[in-house]
Amino acid sequence: DLPWPPARNPWHLEHVTGGSSSGSGAAVAAGLAPFALGTDTGGSIRGPASFCGIVGLMPTYGLVSRAGVIPNSFTFDHCGPMTWTVEDCAIVLQALAGYDPADAGSIETPIPDYRAALSSGVKGLKIGVLRHYWEEDLPVHEDLARAMDEAIVVFRGLGAKVEDCRTRPMMDSLDVKIIIAESEIFSIHYRDLVARPGDFGRDFLGRILPACLFQAADYVAASREHRRMILEGRRLYEKYDVLLTAGFGPAPRIDAHRTLNFWQKSNVFTPSNVTAGPALELCNGFSKSGLPLGMQLIGRPFDEATVLRAGHAYERATDWRAKRPQLAPGAPQPAVNPKTNEPDASSTDAATQDFALAMAKRAGLKLNERQQAILLESAPHALEMANRIRRERDRFEEPALVFRFPNQ
């Protein structure tokens, strides 16, 4: 997922694939592989699937083993399949799913026949549309908004009962996910951050260094809020069989990458990481410029079969899988001029700068001038997140210590 040199989008080589499973998304879209594996902590399967016009599944936490996967966040890491069709996704998931004692988060649960369940269709299914995600919380490109409306028409035509519903604003999920996940990533890489911070790229440092500003109280507060969101998600799943919302698309140009977006913008994929998923990303059309568009189907924990069934029904009712990127062997890659993307801490006030540098020093970090600027640029946004999560709570309120569900 390094911005430079970039993985290129097979549909348009000057545009991004998304990350972090960028190579997996590009390889499947280009036809180099029938499937690939991806990991998803905050959209890293579904983002590339959306931008590259393929299928990507973030399974329920604990369904697919993460043994052998380099850890990012113990709380939110998932491993899942990336394929060209929903049927292929069901086939690969059948091989991946199951308990593995090598993964401490693996859960013993019955594994259904995912491929056999595809033929059931969606007639009578209750689909809740999280329209506010793409119209209010994070307004999407007009082509994607149109594609979402058209997808709703398709599902209604197939006999599903479709209605709008609401949940928390996406930013609530982002606060919880970033405070927990970046704290865990910081701890995983702590030794190397202290010993050799210069070996990490600018983009990675822009995300991980501000985690030194989070305190124990912030982590516990985020975990308590995480548990609340899991329970709120269960109530929504009791009313609907599947939730429908937007994915990403069309993909931006490679040279439009901006590290600070990680802190400033909400993420349409994060709520599913927080409330457990599963979440299936699939193509629901193309922009006027020919780039893929994507949508998400989100289901109850461990009900991948219904999510895949809904995706398969939609896929068969549309002709998006008939279109492939046009690639010529040996064709030269178009030149892309990277922006310098240098950190700019000029808008960070002196008190915040002093506090951030003191926290970095207390953490044992030895940062050069540029690395300090990377920290200081993002510091106000990290501290704002921490302030939002620090609300008055009952001291007996339990955090989401272990990602389990009462019926498991």
N, C-alpha and C positions, 0 to 999 in steps of 0.2 A: 504493500500500500504506500510505498514511497512516492511522493509527488514527482520526483525526478530520479532516474529516468522513468517515464510513465508507462503503465500498461495502457494500451490504446483500445478504444471501443470499436469492435468490428463493423458497426453500422456507420461510423464516421470517425476516421482515425485521428481527427483533431479534438475529439471529445473524450471525456473521462469514462471509465468503466464503473466508478464507485469503488468503495473499499469497505472492509479491508480484504475481502476475498476477491480481489480484482482479477488476478490471473485465472481463477476458477471461472468467474463470470465470462471473461473474454474467450477462454478456451471452448466452453460449451457453446456459446453463441456463434463462434467461428466454425464449429463442427470439428474441432481438433480432438474432442473427447465426448463420448456419449453421456458422461456425467462427471462431476467433480464434487469434492467435499469443501465445505466452507465452515467458518466459525462466526458466531453472531453474539456480540456482547451488547450492541446497541443498533443493530441493523446491518451488520457486515456480511450476512448472506443475502438479505432482502434488497439492500441498496444496489449491489452489482447485478442482481437478478433483474431488478427494475430497469436500470440504465441499459443493460445488455439485452433485454427482451426475452429472458428465459424464465424458468420456474425455480424458485428457491424456497426451501422450507426450514424455518426455525422450529424444531420440535419442542415439545414440552420439556422443561428442565428435568433431567434424570432419565429420559427415555433412550437417548443415544449416548454411549460412552464418550467421555472426553479424554480417556487415557491416551497419552502420547501427544496430546495437543499442548502447545506452549501456553501456559496460563496467562490470562489477562485479568479477569475478575472471577474469583471463585463463586461469587453470588450470581453473576449474570452470564457467564460463558455457556454457549451452546455449540454443538456440532451438528451439521445437517447436510442433506443432499442438494445439489444444484444440477438441473437437468433441462432438456429442451421441452418436454411435455410433462403434464401432471401424471400420466400413467407411468412414465419412466421414474418419476419421483416416488411413486408408490412402490415400485419394484425395488428401488435402491433403499428406501426406508425399511422395507421388509428385511433386508439383509443387515441393516445397521442396528435396528431397535432390539433392546433386550438388556437385562441386568448384567453388569460387569463389576466384579468386586475390586477391580483395579481403579475404579473411579468412585471416590467417596460420596459423590452426589448421585450415583446411579440408583434407580428405584426399581424394585421388583413389581411388575404389573403385567397382566395378560396382554399378549401381542396379537391383535386381530389380523385377518387377511386383508391388507390394505387394498390390494389390486381388485379382489373380489367385490369389495364394497363400492367400487367406482361406478358400477352399473345401476345403482339405486336411484340416481337422479336427484332433483331438488324439489319435486312437487310436495307441497305441504311444509317444507322447511321454513322456519321463522328466521329471517335475516334482519338484523338491526344495522342501520346505516349510520356510521359516525361521521355525518356530513360536516359537523363543526370543525373536525380536524383539518379539512382542506379548504373550507370556506372562511373560517374565523381564526383558528389558532395558527395555521401556517398556510396562507393562501397559495394555491398552486398555479402553474401555467394554465392559460385558458384552454389549451389543447387537452390537458389532463382533466380539467374540470368537465369538459365536454365528454371525454371518454368515460368518466365516472357516471354521468347521467345516462349514457348509452348502455353501460353495463347493468345498471339498475333495471332498465327496460328489458334487457335480455333475461335477467333472473325472474322478473315478473312473468314474462312470456313462457318461461319454463315451469311455472306453477308455484314458485316460492312466494311466501307472504313477506313482503318487504315494507319496512317502515323506518323512519328516522328515529334515532335515540341519542342520548347524550351521556357523557361521562366527564371526568375531570378535564380541565385544560391540559394540553400536552406538556406545558412547562412544569407542572407539578411532577410528572413522571421524570422529566429531565433532571430536575433538582435531586430527586432520590437516586436516580441511576448514576449521575456524575459524582456525587459526594461519596457514594459507596464504591463504585467501580474505580474511580481514579485514586481513591485512598488505597484500594487493594493493589492496583497496578504499581503505585508508588512503593508499596511495601515489597512487592515481588522484585522490583528492579533497584531497590534501595542501595544495595552494596555497590552496584556498578555506577549508580548515579553519584555516589560519594567519591568513588575511586576514579572514574573516567567519564564525566558528563559530556565531554567533547565528542565521544563516540556515538552519541545519540543525535538523530536528525532534528532540524529546527521544528518540524511539524509535531513530532513526538514530544519534544520538550515543552512546546506550547500547551500541550494537554496535561502532561504529567507533573511539571514543576509546581503549578499552583496547588496541587494536592497537599503540599507541605503546609498550606494555610488552613486546612481543615483540622479540627480538633476532635478529640474523642467524643465530646458531647454532640458534635455535628454528625458523626458516623452513627451513633446510637439513635439520634433523632431521625435520621434518614431511614434507618432500619425499622423504627417504629412506624413511620409513615408508609414504608414498604409493606408492612403487614396489613395496615389499613387498606391499602390499594388492592392487595390480594383478595381480601374479604369483599371489597366493593365489586371486584371483578366477578366473584362467584355469584353475587346477586344478579349481575347483568347476564351471566351465562344461564341462569335459571329461567330467564325470560326469552332468550334467543338461542337458536342452534348455532348460528354463525354471525359474526360481526363483519361488516364490509367497510373498508375505508381506502383512501388513496395510498399509493406508494410514491415513487419518484418518477421524474421524467418531465420533459426531455433532458438528456444529460448536458451539462454545461461544457464549455470548452476547457481543455486541460489547463490553459494559462489563466483561468478564472479562479483557481484555487486560492483560498484565504483561510489561514489557520484560525483566526479569531472567531470565525463562524461557529466553531465547536461550542464556544461559550455563549454566544449571542443569540443563536437561533434554536428553537425547539426542533424536535426530530419526530417525524410521523411513525417511526419504527419503535421508539423507546417504550411507549406504553405496554406493548406486548412483552418486552423483556421484563418489565416490572410486574405485570399481572400474570405471567406464566405462559402465554401462548396456548396452543401452537399458532403460528402465523405463516400463511402461504402467500408468497408473492408470485404473481403471474402477469403476463402481458395482456393489456386491454386496449391496445391500439397503437397508433403511431402519430407523431406530430406532423404538422404540415411540412416540416423539413426532413421527414423520414426517420426520425429517431424514436425508439420505443418508449411507450408509456406503461406504467404498472399500477396494479391495485393489490390490496391485501385482503385475505380472508382469514379471520381469526376465530379460533374455536375454544371450547372448554378444555381444561387440562386433560391430556391423554386421549382426546377425541380427534386425533389426526385423521381418522377414517372419514368423519363428516366433512372436515375442511377439504380434504382431497377430493371427496365425492362432489362437493359444490364446485371446486375448481375444474374438475374434469367435465362436468356438465356444461359449464360456461365455455370451456375450450372447444368442445365438440359443436357448440351452437354458433361459434364464430370461426372466422377463417384466418386468424392471426398466425397460426402455425404454418400456413402455406408460404409465408414470406421469410426469406433468408437474407442475411447480409451479402452483398456482392463483393467478393474479394478476389484479387488477381495475384497469383503466385509471383513473387519477386518484384511486385510493384513498389516503387519508392515510398517511404513514409513522408507525409507532409511535415515540413518544419514547424515546430512549435517553440515560440520564444518564451522562456520562463520569466515570470516577474520576480524581482528580487525578494519580495515578501519579507522585508526587514522589519524587526520588531519596532514598535513606536510606543513608548511609555509616556509621551509628553502630556497626555490627558489624565494620567494617574497623579493624584495629589500627593504632596510631600508626606503627609501622615501615613497614607496607605503604603507609599514606597518604603518608609522607615519600618513599618510593621512587617511588610513582606520580607524585606532583607533580614530583619531580626529573626523571623521564623525560619528562613532558609538556613541561617547560620546555626540556629538551635538544632536544626535537623542534621547538621554536619555537612551541608552542601558547600562546596568551594566553587563558586561560579565566576566565570570571567565577565567582562563588561557586557558582552552581547547576550550571554545566558541570563544575566540579571535583567536585561531589558525584556527578554522573552517572558520571564516571570512577572515583571512589573506591568507589562501590557495586559496580561490576563487577570492579574490580581483583583481588580475591582469587581470583575464578573464572578470570580470564585467566591469572594467575600459576600457579594450580594446573594448568591445562592445559599450560603451558610446562614445568613440573616433570615432568609425566607423560611428555612427549615426549623429555625429555633423558636418554636412557639410553645406556650405553656402546656404541659402534659401531666397526666396523672403519673406519679412515680412508679405505680404498679403496672403501667402499660407495657406489654411485652413487645420486644422487637421481633423481626422476622429472622430469628437466629438460624433456623434451618429451613430451606425452601421445601416444605412438605405441605400436603393438603390433608384435611381431616379425614377424608374417605380413602386415603392411601395407606 
